[in-house]
C-alpha cells in the first residue's frame, strides 16, 4: 500500500493505526495512574476483563476521527466521515473479543504479546474498514444515526462499567 498516493483524509485514517495503538495502550494504565477515579473509569479499562479492554479503542478512535473533522470540516462530507468513523469504531471494538476468544479457545490460554497484538490488529482493521467506507460510500448514513450510535456505545460503557453482568466477557481475568 502506497500511503503517498492516498488522498489527505485517507492518509489521516491510515496514520491513525500507530497513533491509536499508542493511545489505546496508554488508556490501559490511566485509570490506576489517576487514582482509580470513577469518572476516568467510565471510559477507560478498570480491570482485566475482555469488555474493559474494548474501551482501549473507544476514546482514541473518537478523538482521532473527531480531530480531523474539526480541522477539515468545511471540506469533508459529514455523513460519510462520521459513518466511516462509526464503522472503524464498531469494527475495532468487535475484533478484540472475537480475536481474544478465538485465539484463547484454540490455544487454551492467553499470552500478553497476543493481547497487545490484538489491540494493534483491532485498530488496523477498524481503520481499514473506516477508510473503505469513507472511500466507497456515496452519501454515508444520516449524521444523527452515526453520532447517536457513538453516544449509545459510550453510555453502554458507562453503564456496564458500574453494573457489569455476570458473564465471562465482563469478568476480570486477574
Backbone as a chain_set.jsonl record, in Angstrom:
{"seq": "XXXXXXXXXXXXXXXXXXXXXXXXXXXXXXXXXXXXXXXXXXXXXXXXXXXXXXXXXXXXXXXXXXXXXXXXXXXXXXXXXXXXXXXXXXXXXXXXXXXXXXXXXXXXXXXXXXXXXXXXXXXXXXXXXXXXXXXXXXXXXXXXXXXXXXXXXXXXXXXXXXXXXXXXXXXXXX", "coords": {"N": [[0.85, -1.175, 0.0], [0.6, 2.145, -0.916], [1.075, 4.869, 0.836], [1.562, 7.502, 0.178], [0.178, 7.91, -2.168], [-2.426, 8.149, -1.451], [-5.4, 10.113, -0.761], [-5.721, 13.109, 1.274], [-7.647, 12.796, 3.555], [-7.755, 10.016, 3.672], [-5.113, 9.329, 4.117], [-4.841, 10.361, 6.679], [-6.539, 8.648, 8.06], [-5.133, 6.208, 7.811], [-2.702, 6.847, 9.094], [-3.671, 6.835, 11.572], [-3.506, 4.277, 12.615], [-0.942, 3.532, 13.993], [-1.035, 5.656, 15.824], [-3.45, 5.319, 17.208], [-2.997, 2.833, 18.354], [-0.924, 3.444, 20.13], [-2.179, 5.4, 21.78], [-4.358, 3.888, 22.698], [-3.019, 1.885, 24.115], [-2.003, 3.425, 26.195], [-4.367, 4.108, 27.506], [-4.916, 1.845, 28.904], [-3.59, 2.009, 31.303], [-4.342, 4.356, 32.533], [-6.494, 4.616, 34.337], [-5.674, 3.459, 36.819], [-3.383, 5.019, 37.199], [-4.438, 7.526, 37.657], [-5.501, 7.364, 40.165], [-7.68, 5.592, 40.431], [-10.04, 6.88, 39.651], [-13.493, 7.185, 39.33], [-14.762, 8.608, 37.277], [-12.879, 8.655, 35.218], [-12.667, 5.916, 34.921], [-15.077, 5.298, 33.743], [-14.763, 5.391, 31.003], [-12.317, 4.24, 30.51], [-10.287, 1.284, 30.802], [-11.03, -0.588, 33.724], [-10.459, -2.98, 34.843], [-9.227, -6.318, 34.15], [-10.966, -7.535, 32.353], [-12.33, -8.8, 29.256], [-14.267, -7.16, 28.125], [-13.71, -4.635, 29.294], [-11.282, -4.166, 28.088], [-12.032, -3.549, 25.51], [-12.617, -0.918, 25.682], [-10.281, 0.363, 25.18], [-10.138, 1.166, 22.584], [-12.185, 2.947, 22.183], [-12.32, 5.861, 23.114], [-9.819, 6.822, 21.992], [-10.276, 6.322, 19.2], [-12.581, 7.866, 18.62], [-11.541, 10.383, 19.235], [-9.453, 10.615, 17.352], [-10.74, 10.532, 14.821], [-12.5, 12.62, 15.234], [-10.779, 14.822, 15.631], [-9.666, 15.265, 13.096], [-11.962, 15.894, 11.73], [-12.699, 18.318, 12.975], [-10.624, 19.917, 12.104], [-10.86, 19.866, 9.286], [-13.53, 20.204, 8.572], [-15.036, 21.802, 6.805], [-14.479, 20.838, 4.351], [-15.115, 18.176, 4.301], [-17.501, 15.614, 3.722], [-19.969, 15.278, 6.021], [-21.762, 13.148, 6.623], [-20.58, 10.927, 5.357], [-18.044, 10.937, 6.607], [-18.54, 10.611, 9.406], [-20.032, 8.271, 9.348], [-18.097, 6.507, 8.422], [-16.311, 6.728, 10.55], [-17.841, 5.586, 12.591], [-18.014, 2.973, 11.58], [-15.295, 2.25, 11.733], [-14.931, 2.353, 14.501], [-16.818, 0.436, 15.534], [-15.909, -1.881, 14.257], [-13.285, -2.125, 15.342], [-13.903, -2.437, 18.066], [-15.32, -4.836, 17.971], [-13.381, -6.661, 17.046], [-11.648, -7.15, 19.203], [-12.885, -8.814, 21.405], [-13.647, -10.961, 19.761], [-11.256, -11.836, 18.525], [-9.781, -12.416, 20.861], [-11.266, -14.508, 22.15], [-11.199, -16.368, 20.112], [-8.42, -16.967, 19.727], [-7.668, -17.753, 22.347], [-9.412, -19.832, 22.752], [-8.498, -21.69, 20.9], [-5.831, -22.114, 21.673], [-5.923, -22.397, 24.428], [-5.091, -20.791, 26.482], [-4.151, -17.42, 27.452], [-1.866, -14.982, 26.113], [0.287, -12.319, 26.857], [1.646, -10.93, 24.789], [0.116, -11.642, 22.59], [-2.301, -10.458, 23.284], [-1.576, -7.754, 23.226], [-0.878, -7.534, 20.538], [-3.367, -7.978, 19.49], [-4.736, -5.606, 20.065], [-3.406, -3.868, 18.306], [-4.105, -5.098, 15.877], [-6.906, -4.802, 16.006], [-7.148, -1.992, 15.884], [-5.973, -1.552, 13.362], [-7.651, -3.052, 11.579], [-10.054, -1.748, 12.096], [-9.469, 0.891, 11.215], [-8.911, 0.376, 8.521], [-11.415, -0.547, 7.704], [-12.955, 1.769, 8.192], [-11.712, 3.526, 6.371], [-12.324, 2.244, 3.966], [-15.146, 2.434, 3.941], [-15.417, 5.228, 3.959], [-14.201, 5.89, 1.533], [-15.721, 4.536, -0.388], [-18.466, 4.835, 0.044], [-21.43, 6.412, -1.08], [-23.153, 8.489, -0.035], [-23.088, 8.128, 2.683], [-24.325, 7.543, 6.022], [-27.231, 8.778, 7.776], [-26.348, 11.562, 9.757], [-27.273, 11.842, 12.401], [-27.743, 9.213, 13.138], [-25.166, 8.031, 13.084], [-23.739, 9.611, 15.011], [-25.448, 9.297, 17.175], [-25.238, 6.509, 17.592], [-22.554, 6.326, 18.352], [-22.615, 7.738, 20.757], [-24.412, 6.138, 22.168], [-22.902, 3.782, 22.412], [-20.89, 4.758, 24.108], [-22.47, 5.332, 26.376], [-23.254, 2.738, 27.016], [-20.775, 1.683, 27.759], [-20.325, 3.177, 30.086], [-22.55, 2.448, 31.724], [-22.223, -0.391, 31.872], [-19.784, -0.572, 33.08], [-20.184, 0.162, 35.707], [-22.278, -1.5, 36.41], [-21.78, -4.375, 35.745], [-22.758, -7.308, 33.947], [-22.984, -10.736, 35.079], [-21.264, -12.318, 33.307], [-18.907, -14.131, 31.267], [-17.498, -12.337, 29.525], [-17.378, -9.98, 30.954], [-16.006, -10.485, 33.269], [-13.183, -10.084, 35.232], [-9.933, -11.123, 34.312], [-7.927, -11.202, 36.14]], "CA": [[0.0, 0.0, 0.0], [1.389, 3.368, -1.038], [0.38, 5.909, 1.608], [1.738, 8.789, -0.506], [-0.799, 8.012, -3.251], [-3.76, 8.346, -0.873], [-5.868, 11.482, -0.538], [-5.451, 13.568, 2.644], [-8.424, 12.139, 4.613], [-7.407, 8.595, 3.745], [-3.802, 9.277, 4.78], [-5.099, 10.577, 8.103], [-7.11, 7.402, 8.588], [-4.069, 5.204, 7.917], [-1.77, 7.264, 10.146], [-4.332, 6.545, 12.835], [-3.197, 2.938, 13.144], [0.034, 3.58, 15.095], [-1.452, 6.628, 16.842], [-4.499, 4.704, 18.038], [-2.364, 1.772, 19.138], [-0.202, 4.104, 21.219], [-3.16, 6.0, 22.693], [-5.11, 2.799, 23.32], [-2.142, 1.261, 25.117], [-1.939, 4.337, 27.345], [-5.627, 4.079, 28.266], [-4.912, 0.667, 29.764], [-2.978, 2.341, 32.582], [-4.739, 5.681, 33.014], [-7.41, 4.505, 35.48], [-4.858, 3.279, 38.032], [-2.455, 6.152, 37.321], [-5.174, 8.685, 38.173], [-6.066, 7.068, 41.473], [-8.939, 4.856, 40.297], [-11.123, 7.856, 39.565], [-14.618, 6.574, 38.616], [-15.06, 9.348, 36.044], [-11.929, 8.121, 34.241], [-13.022, 4.517, 34.727], [-16.272, 5.149, 32.91], [-14.37, 5.19, 29.605], [-11.0, 3.609, 30.445], [-10.375, -0.025, 31.457], [-10.909, -0.603, 35.183], [-9.991, -4.305, 35.243], [-8.655, -7.102, 33.057], [-11.974, -8.258, 31.571], [-12.29, -8.558, 27.816], [-15.121, -5.994, 27.89], [-12.981, -3.42, 29.659], [-10.223, -3.95, 27.099], [-12.579, -2.927, 24.301], [-12.602, 0.535, 25.903], [-8.996, 0.895, 24.726], [-10.284, 1.734, 21.238], [-13.314, 3.883, 22.106], [-11.958, 7.282, 23.168], [-8.82, 7.176, 20.973], [-10.857, 6.333, 17.856], [-13.424, 9.053, 18.506], [-10.678, 11.563, 19.24], [-8.706, 10.661, 16.094], [-11.649, 10.913, 13.734], [-13.046, 13.93, 15.575], [-9.75, 15.851, 15.444], [-9.566, 15.587, 11.671], [-13.212, 16.563, 11.378], [-12.625, 19.702, 13.43], [-9.647, 20.618, 11.277], [-11.214, 19.888, 7.858], [-14.98, 20.014, 8.455], [-15.631, 22.518, 5.676], [-14.19, 20.101, 3.117], [-15.473, 16.763, 4.437], [-18.933, 15.316, 3.82], [-20.184, 14.814, 7.4], [-22.407, 11.826, 6.67], [-19.574, 9.916, 5.009], [-16.96, 10.915, 7.59], [-18.971, 10.025, 10.674], [-20.394, 6.877, 9.069], [-16.83, 5.776, 8.378], [-15.794, 6.702, 11.922], [-18.624, 4.572, 13.314], [-17.578, 1.66, 11.087], [-13.974, 1.995, 12.311], [-15.114, 2.115, 15.932], [-17.507, -0.841, 15.764], [-15.008, -2.955, 13.832], [-12.209, -2.267, 16.331], [-14.492, -2.995, 19.289], [-15.701, -6.222, 17.685], [-12.196, -7.502, 16.846], [-10.985, -7.51, 20.464], [-13.399, -10.055, 21.999], [-13.647, -12.045, 18.77], [-9.885, -12.339, 18.438], [-9.363, -12.983, 22.146], [-11.891, -15.808, 22.375], [-10.743, -17.274, 19.066], [-7.077, -17.495, 19.974], [-7.587, -18.48, 23.622], [-10.147, -21.087, 22.573], [-7.648, -22.619, 20.154], [-4.586, -22.401, 22.392], [-6.245, -22.815, 25.783], [-4.677, -19.775, 27.438], [-3.833, -16.159, 26.785], [-0.492, -14.502, 26.179], [0.329, -10.863, 26.838], [2.042, -10.44, 23.465], [-1.046, -11.82, 21.707], [-3.275, -9.427, 23.66], [-1.068, -6.483, 22.709], [-1.024, -7.619, 19.083], [-4.799, -7.883, 19.2], [-5.085, -4.182, 20.046], [-2.894, -3.343, 17.044], [-4.959, -5.657, 14.821], [-8.222, -4.161, 16.103], [-7.014, -0.637, 15.35], [-5.709, -1.622, 11.924], [-8.859, -3.461, 10.867], [-11.021, -0.665, 12.24], [-9.102, 1.992, 10.329], [-9.102, -0.066, 7.132], [-12.861, -0.556, 7.449], [-13.377, 3.159, 8.1], [-11.201, 4.06, 5.101], [-13.117, 1.641, 2.889], [-16.481, 3.046, 3.972], [-15.283, 6.628, 3.539], [-13.811, 5.965, 0.127], [-16.665, 3.907, -1.309], [-19.89, 5.145, 0.241], [-21.874, 7.558, -1.884], [-23.651, 9.562, 0.83], [-22.925, 7.838, 4.1], [-25.588, 7.329, 6.725], [-27.628, 10.018, 8.445], [-25.443, 12.003, 10.813], [-27.874, 11.563, 13.713], [-27.57, 7.781, 13.436], [-23.748, 7.811, 13.414], [-23.4, 10.251, 16.289], [-26.267, 8.632, 18.195], [-24.657, 5.191, 17.877], [-21.312, 6.543, 19.109], [-23.014, 8.125, 22.118], [-25.0, 4.941, 22.782], [-21.784, 2.909, 22.797], [-20.293, 5.37, 25.3], [-23.384, 5.117, 27.506], [-23.148, 1.318, 27.392], [-19.537, 1.536, 28.515], [-20.525, 3.737, 31.43], [-23.498, 1.598, 32.445], [-21.701, -1.733, 32.126], [-18.633, -0.469, 33.976], [-20.675, 0.226, 37.081], [-23.223, -2.598, 36.615], [-21.449, -5.425, 34.776], [-23.455, -8.584, 34.107], [-22.123, -11.845, 35.49], [-20.968, -13.102, 32.104], [-17.46, -14.209, 31.094], [-16.982, -11.15, 28.863], [-17.258, -8.886, 31.914], [-15.285, -10.952, 34.451], [-11.754, -9.788, 35.144], [-9.055, -12.283, 34.276], [-6.958, -11.131, 37.225]], "C": [[0.896, 1.238, 0.0], [0.641, 4.507, -0.36], [0.49, 7.273, 0.924], [0.687, 9.001, -1.591], [-2.216, 8.274, -2.736], [-4.102, 9.825, -0.772], [-5.699, 11.819, 0.947], [-6.318, 12.893, 3.701], [-8.047, 10.668, 4.783], [-6.025, 8.398, 4.366], [-3.986, 9.415, 6.294], [-5.623, 9.3, 8.749], [-6.009, 6.362, 8.793], [-3.028, 5.559, 8.975], [-2.377, 7.036, 11.526], [-3.945, 5.209, 13.432], [-2.135, 2.997, 14.241], [-0.378, 4.559, 16.203], [-2.497, 6.026, 17.772], [-3.944, 3.566, 18.891], [-1.65, 2.358, 20.351], [-1.179, 4.672, 22.253], [-3.966, 4.928, 23.413], [-4.307, 2.088, 24.393], [-2.069, 2.123, 26.372], [-3.223, 4.284, 28.172], [-5.683, 2.879, 29.207], [-4.451, 1.007, 31.184], [-3.533, 3.601, 33.24], [-5.647, 5.619, 34.243], [-6.625, 4.371, 36.787], [-3.938, 4.468, 38.267], [-3.14, 7.385, 37.912], [-5.968, 8.353, 39.439], [-7.421, 6.391, 41.45], [-10.157, 5.771, 40.344], [-12.278, 7.256, 38.762], [-15.008, 7.308, 37.333], [-14.149, 8.856, 34.916], [-12.307, 6.683, 33.911], [-14.257, 4.293, 33.881], [-15.885, 4.845, 31.463], [-12.952, 4.657, 29.426], [-11.095, 2.274, 31.184], [-10.147, 0.064, 32.966], [-10.456, -1.968, 35.71], [-9.506, -5.049, 34.0], [-9.685, -7.917, 32.283], [-11.835, -7.91, 30.097], [-13.124, -7.323, 27.484], [-14.37, -4.695, 28.174], [-11.862, -3.131, 28.662], [-10.753, -3.361, 25.798], [-12.635, -1.404, 24.44], [-11.32, 1.174, 25.368], [-9.068, 1.455, 23.303], [-11.337, 2.835, 21.184], [-12.887, 5.357, 22.054], [-10.883, 7.627, 22.128], [-9.405, 7.252, 19.555], [-11.733, 7.563, 17.654], [-12.578, 10.321, 18.435], [-9.938, 11.709, 17.906], [-9.585, 11.146, 14.941], [-12.222, 12.306, 13.982], [-12.053, 15.053, 15.347], [-9.64, 16.249, 13.976], [-10.831, 16.305, 11.201], [-13.163, 18.044, 11.778], [-11.686, 20.536, 12.559], [-10.147, 20.841, 9.843], [-12.72, 19.857, 7.593], [-15.622, 20.718, 7.265], [-15.44, 21.77, 4.362], [-14.594, 18.626, 3.179], [-16.991, 16.588, 4.456], [-19.215, 14.628, 5.169], [-20.776, 13.414, 7.456], [-21.405, 10.718, 6.37], [-18.518, 9.795, 6.102], [-17.391, 10.223, 8.882], [-19.489, 8.596, 10.51], [-19.155, 5.995, 9.038], [-16.212, 5.666, 9.768], [-16.528, 5.649, 12.747], [-18.213, 3.168, 12.883], [-16.213, 1.286, 11.675], [-14.098, 1.617, 13.784], [-15.729, 0.74, 16.206], [-16.62, -2.012, 15.363], [-13.921, -3.193, 14.879], [-12.736, -2.879, 17.63], [-14.784, -4.475, 19.104], [-14.488, -7.148, 17.612], [-11.603, -7.975, 18.175], [-11.588, -8.765, 21.099], [-13.391, -11.229, 21.024], [-12.262, -12.667, 18.675], [-9.435, -13.022, 19.712], [-9.951, -14.379, 22.343], [-11.498, -16.823, 21.308], [-9.371, -17.847, 19.405], [-6.987, -18.233, 21.304], [-8.363, -19.791, 23.559], [-9.318, -22.13, 21.853], [-6.434, -23.06, 20.961], [-4.85, -22.889, 23.817], [-5.786, -21.851, 26.861], [-4.367, -18.491, 26.688], [-2.386, -15.787, 27.032], [-0.516, -12.987, 26.062], [0.674, -10.329, 25.453], [0.898, -10.592, 22.469], [-2.105, -10.765, 22.01], [-2.86, -8.054, 23.123], [-1.219, -6.44, 21.186], [-2.483, -7.481, 18.665], [-5.275, -6.432, 19.188], [-4.609, -3.552, 18.74], [-3.763, -3.828, 15.879], [-6.337, -4.995, 14.818], [-8.175, -2.749, 15.536], [-6.815, -0.659, 13.838], [-6.971, -2.0, 11.151], [-9.951, -2.399, 10.955], [-10.725, 0.474, 11.279], [-9.263, 1.605, 8.858], [-10.586, -0.096, 6.776], [-13.377, 0.872, 7.304], [-12.939, 3.795, 6.794], [-12.026, 3.528, 3.936], [-14.506, 2.286, 2.808], [-16.396, 4.496, 3.489], [-15.054, 6.729, 2.031], [-14.936, 5.511, -0.814], [-18.137, 4.212, -1.062], [-20.244, 6.401, -0.535], [-22.255, 8.732, -0.992], [-23.297, 9.356, 2.289], [-24.279, 7.554, 4.723], [-25.966, 8.628, 7.427], [-26.741, 10.311, 9.66], [-25.977, 11.674, 12.203], [-27.702, 10.095, 14.105], [-26.124, 7.504, 13.835], [-23.405, 8.356, 14.79], [-24.18, 9.588, 17.428], [-25.705, 7.272, 18.573], [-23.37, 5.324, 18.686], [-21.611, 6.914, 20.561], [-23.594, 6.923, 22.852], [-23.91, 3.964, 23.236], [-21.112, 3.452, 24.057], [-21.165, 5.171, 26.532], [-23.371, 3.668, 27.966], [-21.871, 1.058, 28.178], [-19.71, 2.033, 29.943], [-21.41, 2.824, 32.264], [-22.879, 0.258, 32.837], [-20.39, -1.731, 32.904], [-19.109, -0.542, 35.425], [-21.648, -0.895, 37.422], [-22.945, -3.721, 35.62], [-22.275, -6.69, 35.015], [-22.472, -9.684, 34.522], [-21.965, -12.817, 34.316], [-19.463, -13.097, 31.901], [-16.828, -12.971, 30.451], [-16.645, -10.035, 29.847], [-16.46, -9.258, 33.168], [-13.792, -10.729, 34.257], [-10.94, -11.055, 35.202], [-8.043, -12.315, 35.391], [-7.674, -11.315, 38.545]], "O": [[1.819, 1.358, 0.805], [-0.315, 5.047, -0.916], [-0.398, 8.111, 1.077], [0.34, 10.14, -1.903], [-3.109, 8.589, -3.524], [-3.217, 10.679, -0.705], [-5.551, 10.922, 1.777], [-5.762, 12.435, 4.7], [-8.024, 10.146, 5.897], [-5.792, 7.41, 5.063], [-3.375, 8.691, 7.08], [-5.203, 8.922, 9.843], [-5.959, 5.708, 9.835], [-2.528, 4.679, 9.674], [-1.667, 7.045, 12.53], [-4.048, 5.026, 14.645], [-2.409, 2.54, 15.35], [-0.104, 4.32, 17.379], [-2.431, 6.208, 18.988], [-4.38, 3.367, 20.024], [-1.757, 1.834, 21.46], [-1.022, 4.449, 23.454], [-4.229, 5.048, 24.61], [-4.835, 1.73, 25.446], [-2.073, 1.602, 27.488], [-3.178, 4.401, 29.396], [-6.417, 2.896, 30.195], [-4.872, 0.369, 32.148], [-3.218, 3.878, 34.397], [-5.568, 6.494, 35.106], [-6.889, 5.093, 37.748], [-3.736, 4.881, 39.409], [-2.501, 8.192, 38.586], [-6.979, 8.988, 39.735], [-8.23, 6.592, 42.357], [-11.162, 5.471, 40.989], [-12.071, 6.851, 37.618], [-15.529, 6.692, 36.403], [-14.604, 8.663, 33.789], [-12.269, 6.279, 32.749], [-14.457, 3.198, 33.356], [-16.601, 4.121, 30.771], [-12.44, 4.624, 28.306], [-11.903, 2.141, 32.103], [-9.202, 0.702, 33.428], [-10.11, -2.099, 36.884], [-9.391, -4.462, 32.924], [-9.325, -8.89, 31.622], [-11.295, -6.864, 29.737], [-12.722, -6.52, 26.642], [-14.402, -3.765, 27.367], [-11.533, -1.97, 28.42], [-9.997, -2.735, 25.056], [-12.694, -0.686, 23.442], [-11.276, 2.381, 25.131], [-8.148, 2.147, 22.866], [-11.371, 3.593, 20.214], [-13.086, 6.019, 21.036], [-11.019, 8.637, 21.438], [-9.058, 8.155, 18.794], [-11.637, 8.229, 16.624], [-12.876, 11.228, 17.657], [-9.815, 12.82, 17.39], [-9.214, 12.049, 14.192], [-12.407, 13.081, 13.043], [-12.442, 16.136, 14.912], [-9.532, 17.433, 13.655], [-10.767, 17.214, 10.373], [-13.546, 18.914, 10.996], [-11.935, 21.716, 12.313], [-9.884, 21.889, 9.253], [-13.138, 19.514, 6.487], [-16.654, 20.267, 6.769], [-16.14, 22.026, 3.383], [-14.428, 17.903, 2.197], [-17.69, 17.338, 5.137], [-18.742, 13.518, 5.411], [-20.336, 12.586, 8.253], [-21.384, 9.692, 7.049], [-18.138, 8.688, 6.482], [-16.685, 9.351, 9.389], [-19.392, 7.795, 11.44], [-19.158, 4.879, 9.559], [-15.653, 4.628, 10.122], [-15.909, 4.909, 13.512], [-18.079, 2.275, 13.719], [-15.999, 0.139, 12.07], [-13.451, 0.681, 14.253], [-15.211, -0.025, 17.02], [-16.584, -3.028, 16.057], [-13.665, -4.336, 15.259], [-12.086, -3.74, 18.223], [-14.518, -5.278, 19.998], [-14.553, -8.291, 18.062], [-11.102, -9.097, 18.256], [-10.848, -9.724, 21.318], [-13.153, -12.368, 21.427], [-12.117, -13.888, 18.739], [-8.79, -14.069, 19.671], [-9.227, -15.322, 22.664], [-11.47, -18.023, 21.582], [-9.176, -19.062, 19.377], [-6.294, -19.247, 21.389], [-8.009, -20.755, 24.238], [-9.415, -23.32, 22.153], [-6.053, -24.23, 20.938], [-4.091, -23.698, 24.35], [-6.064, -22.07, 28.041], [-4.325, -18.467, 25.458], [-1.767, -16.209, 28.009], [-1.262, -12.437, 25.252], [0.055, -9.37, 24.991], [0.734, -9.747, 21.589], [-2.735, -10.237, 21.095], [-3.691, -7.292, 22.63], [-1.638, -5.428, 20.623], [-2.786, -6.929, 17.607], [-6.131, -6.071, 18.381], [-5.344, -2.776, 18.13], [-4.112, -3.045, 14.996], [-6.873, -4.668, 13.759], [-9.068, -2.352, 14.787], [-7.424, 0.132, 13.118], [-7.321, -1.337, 10.174], [-10.687, -2.179, 9.993], [-11.627, 0.97, 10.604], [-9.704, 2.418, 8.046], [-10.969, 0.286, 5.67], [-14.154, 1.158, 6.392], [-13.709, 4.526, 6.171], [-12.382, 4.277, 3.027], [-14.972, 2.636, 1.724], [-17.226, 4.933, 2.692], [-15.654, 7.563, 1.353], [-15.081, 6.048, -1.912], [-18.977, 3.871, -1.894], [-19.447, 7.334, -0.63], [-21.746, 9.84, -1.164], [-23.215, 10.32, 3.05], [-25.265, 7.349, 4.015], [-25.111, 9.485, 7.648], [-26.436, 9.431, 10.464], [-25.216, 11.271, 13.082], [-27.534, 9.783, 15.283], [-25.88, 6.813, 14.824], [-22.849, 7.649, 15.63], [-23.638, 9.351, 18.507], [-25.693, 6.915, 19.751], [-23.119, 4.533, 19.596], [-20.935, 6.451, 21.479], [-23.301, 6.713, 24.029], [-23.998, 3.39, 24.321], [-20.801, 2.69, 24.972], [-20.656, 4.875, 27.612], [-23.465, 3.392, 29.162], [-21.878, 0.304, 29.151], [-19.285, 1.375, 30.893], [-21.055, 2.468, 33.387], [-22.993, -0.178, 33.983], [-19.933, -2.787, 33.342], [-18.508, -1.221, 36.257], [-21.83, -1.214, 38.597], [-23.77, -3.996, 34.749], [-22.468, -7.097, 36.16], [-21.264, -9.551, 34.327], [-22.451, -13.947, 34.331], [-18.796, -12.151, 32.319], [-15.712, -12.601, 30.816], [-15.738, -9.238, 29.605], [-16.264, -8.412, 34.041], [-13.215, -11.133, 33.248], [-11.197, -11.946, 36.011], [-7.366, -13.324, 35.589], [-7.041, -11.29, 39.6]]}, "num_chains": 1, "name": "protein.A"}
